[in-house]
Amino acid sequence: MKIAICNDVYKDWSWDDVCRDAAEAGYDAIEIAPFTFAQSVESISKQEREKIRNVAAEHGIAIAGLHWLLLGPEGLHLYDPDASAVTKPYLEALAEFCADIGGEVLVFGSPKQRQRPEHLEPERARDLAKKALADWARACHQRGLLLCLEPLTSAETDFIVSAGEAVQLIEEIDEPGLALHLDVRAMLSEELPMEEIIRSYAKYLRHVHVNDAGMIPPGKGETPYEPIVSALKESGYTGYLSVEVFDLQGQEPQVVARESANFLRSFM
């Protein structure tokens, strides 16, 4: 397994400083939130993309991929027909951007942009979502990428609220570019123990976000990590444990980065 950190943990730091600090803290890769560079990836030039990739390489750190995919521009929704003219080309643009900067995975969370619109019946909404995900997964696969579905809590969205639901979609869609992502904080809301979720769906798992309840850093809450990491090891998981936190608990980003890296390494 390898460790990564999401660049938005560093708030308004420059990309060069983020890469330098993450490398010094011992991370293997950085996971990018596109909005930290531009409201729309379509406005990021080829030259800027090359610079993003080169700066990371200069610091000896990889780019794991992307998350927070549909935060901007405005008007995006995975499967609402009223938003398809804007969204469909943007999904492909995200895949293109990820490939250009050397990423590997696109983590699809974006709870509001997958919530069922009131004007769509549940069955119709699910069919549209499956079609959109299949098309997006193909666009990713064509570029050597994986689109990873992130189950979230029912307090955040009404679509893909458990690992089981995500896996059912993955099996039904049956595209090689579609895989499972798990988030520790989200798994806390499930009925099954996290280690059981990991073992049950290891076949599909390609990316993991690490944190704790309240989106605080791993190791700062009450969630025991030894069973989580053990289950991942036993399942043959070789991907990233990527630190995604929103509440730094008053600490500076570089402190959170180092403490999280040291905590994760202690189990590896």
C-alpha positions in Angstrom: 0.0 0.0 0.0 1.0 3.6 -0.6 -0.1 6.8 1.1 -1.4 10.0 -0.4 -2.9 13.3 0.7 -5.5 15.5 -0.8 -4.2 18.9 -1.9 -7.1 20.8 -0.4 -5.8 19.9 3.1 -3.2 22.6 2.4 -5.9 25.3 1.8 -4.4 28.1 -0.2 -0.8 26.9 -0.5 0.9 27.1 -3.9 1.2 23.8 -5.8 5.0 23.9 -5.5 4.7 24.2 -1.7 2.1 21.4 -1.5 4.3 19.1 -3.5 7.4 19.9 -1.5 5.7 19.5 1.9 3.9 16.3 1.0 7.1 14.8 -0.3 9.0 15.8 2.8 6.2 14.3 5.0 6.7 11.0 3.3 3.7 10.7 1.0 3.9 8.8 -2.2 1.3 10.9 -4.0 -1.1 13.8 -3.9 -4.8 13.7 -4.8 -6.1 16.8 -6.5 -9.4 18.7 -6.0 -9.7 20.4 -9.4 -11.4 23.5 -8.0 -8.1 24.4 -6.3 -6.7 25.2 -9.7 -9.8 26.5 -11.6 -13.6 26.5 -11.4 -13.5 24.4 -14.6 -10.8 22.1 -15.7 -11.6 23.1 -19.3 -9.9 26.5 -18.5 -6.6 24.8 -17.5 -4.3 25.0 -20.5 -2.1 22.2 -21.8 0.9 24.2 -20.6 -0.5 24.6 -17.1 -1.3 20.8 -17.0 2.2 20.0 -18.0 3.5 22.3 -15.2 1.3 20.6 -12.6 2.7 17.2 -13.7 6.3 18.5 -13.8 6.3 20.2 -10.5 5.1 17.0 -8.8 7.8 15.0 -10.6 10.5 17.5 -9.5 9.6 16.8 -5.9 9.5 13.0 -6.5 5.8 12.7 -5.8 3.1 11.1 -7.9 -0.4 12.4 -8.7 -2.9 9.8 -7.5 -5.9 11.3 -9.2 -8.8 13.6 -8.6 -11.7 14.1 -6.2 -14.5 16.7 -5.6 -15.1 16.3 -9.3 -18.4 18.2 -9.8 -18.1 21.1 -7.4 -17.8 23.4 -10.3 -18.7 24.9 -12.7 -22.3 25.5 -11.8 -25.2 23.5 -13.2 -23.5 20.1 -13.2 -25.5 16.9 -12.4 -24.5 13.4 -13.2 -27.8 12.2 -14.8 -30.4 15.0 -14.8 -31.4 15.5 -18.5 -31.8 19.2 -17.9 -28.0 19.4 -17.1 -26.7 16.9 -19.7 -25.6 19.4 -22.3 -23.2 20.9 -19.7 -22.3 17.8 -17.7 -21.6 15.1 -20.4 -18.7 17.0 -22.0 -17.4 18.0 -18.6 -17.2 14.4 -17.4 -14.9 13.6 -20.4 -13.0 16.8 -19.8 -12.2 15.6 -16.2 -10.9 12.3 -17.6 -8.7 14.2 -20.0 -7.4 16.5 -17.3 -6.6 13.6 -15.0 -4.7 11.8 -17.8 -2.8 14.9 -18.8 -1.5 15.5 -15.2 -0.6 11.8 -14.8 -3.4 10.8 -12.4 -4.7 7.3 -12.0 -8.2 7.5 -10.4 -11.2 9.8 -10.4 -13.1 9.6 -7.1 -16.8 10.3 -7.7 -18.3 11.7 -4.5 -20.1 15.0 -5.3 -23.3 14.2 -3.3 -25.4 17.1 -4.5 -24.6 16.4 -8.1 -25.9 12.8 -7.8 -29.0 13.5 -5.6 -32.2 12.4 -7.4 -34.0 15.5 -8.9 -37.7 15.7 -7.8 -38.9 15.5 -11.4 -37.4 12.1 -12.0 -38.9 8.9 -10.7 -36.5 6.6 -8.9 -36.3 3.9 -11.6 -35.8 6.4 -14.4 -33.2 8.3 -12.3 -31.2 5.0 -11.7 -31.3 4.1 -15.4 -30.0 7.5 -16.4 -27.3 7.4 -13.7 -26.2 4.0 -15.0 -25.9 5.2 -18.5 -24.0 8.3 -17.5 -21.6 6.3 -15.3 -21.0 3.7 -18.1 -20.1 6.5 -20.6 -17.9 8.2 -18.1 -16.2 4.9 -17.1 -15.5 4.2 -20.8 -13.9 7.7 -21.2 -11.7 6.9 -18.2 -10.7 3.5 -19.4 -9.8 4.8 -22.8 -7.2 7.0 -21.0 -5.9 4.3 -18.7 -7.9 5.6 -15.7 -10.4 4.3 -13.2 -13.6 6.0 -12.2 -14.2 5.0 -8.5 -17.7 5.2 -7.0 -17.6 6.7 -3.5 -20.5 5.6 -1.2 -21.5 8.4 1.0 -24.0 8.7 3.9 -27.8 9.1 3.5 -27.5 12.5 5.3 -25.5 13.7 2.2 -27.3 12.1 -0.7 -29.8 9.5 -1.7 -27.8 7.7 -4.4 -24.9 5.3 -3.6 -25.2 5.4 0.2 -23.5 2.0 0.9 -20.7 -0.1 -0.5 -23.2 -2.7 -1.4 -25.2 -0.3 -3.6 -22.0 0.9 -5.3 -20.9 -2.7 -6.0 -24.4 -3.6 -7.4 -24.0 -0.7 -9.8 -20.5 -1.7 -10.8 -21.6 -5.2 -11.5 -24.7 -4.1 -13.5 -22.7 -1.5 -15.5 -19.9 -4.0 -16.1 -17.3 -1.6 -17.4 -13.5 -2.2 -16.8 -13.1 1.5 -16.0 -15.4 1.4 -13.1 -14.3 0.5 -9.6 -15.1 1.0 -5.9 -13.7 3.7 -3.5 -14.2 3.5 0.3 -14.1 6.4 2.8 -13.5 5.6 6.4 -15.8 8.3 7.7 -18.6 7.2 5.3 -18.2 3.5 6.3 -18.9 4.5 9.9 -22.5 5.0 8.9 -22.9 1.4 7.6 -24.3 -1.5 9.5 -21.5 -3.8 8.7 -18.1 -3.4 10.4 -15.5 -1.7 8.2 -13.2 -4.7 8.0 -16.1 -6.8 6.8 -17.0 -4.3 4.1 -13.4 -4.3 2.9 -13.2 -8.1 2.8 -16.6 -8.4 1.1 -15.9 -6.0 -1.7 -12.1 -6.3 -2.0 -12.4 -7.5 -5.6 -13.7 -4.1 -6.7 -11.7 -1.8 -4.3 -9.2 0.5 -5.9 -8.9 3.6 -3.7 -9.4 4.5 0.0 -9.9 7.8 1.8 -8.7 7.9 5.4 -10.1 10.2 8.1 -12.5 9.9 11.0 -15.9 11.0 12.1 -16.4 14.7 11.5 -13.8 14.6 8.7 -10.9 14.9 11.2 -7.5 13.4 10.6 -6.9 9.7 10.9 -5.7 8.9 14.4 -7.4 11.9 16.0 -10.7 10.2 16.6 -11.9 7.0 18.1 -11.9 4.8 15.0 -9.4 1.9 15.4 -7.2 1.6 12.3 -5.4 -1.6 12.9 -8.5 -3.7 11.8 -9.0 -1.5 8.8 -5.4 -1.8 7.6 -5.2 -5.5 8.4 -8.3 -6.2 6.3 -6.8 -4.2 3.4 -3.5 -6.2 3.7 -5.3 -9.5 3.9 -7.4 -8.6 0.8 -4.3 -7.8 -1.2 -5.1 -4.1 -1.5 -2.1 -2.3 -3.0 -3.6 1.1 -3.8 -3.5 4.4 -1.9 -4.6 5.3 1.6 -5.4 8.9 0.8 -5.8 11.5 3.6 -9.0 13.5 3.1 -9.9 15.8 6.0 -11.9 19.0 6.3 -11.4 19.8 10.0 -7.8 20.3 10.8 -8.6 20.9 14.5 -6.8 24.2 14.5 -3.5 22.6 13.4 -1.4 23.8 10.5 -1.6 21.7 7.3 2.0 20.6 7.5 1.4 19.3 11.0 -1.7 17.4 10.0 0.2 16.0 7.0 3.1 14.7 9.1 1.0 13.3 11.9 -1.3 11.5 9.5 1.6 10.1 7.5 3.3 8.8 10.6 0.1 7.4 12.0 -0.6 5.5 8.8 3.0 4.3 8.4 2.8 2.8 11.9 0.4 0.1 10.6 2.2 -0.6 7.3 
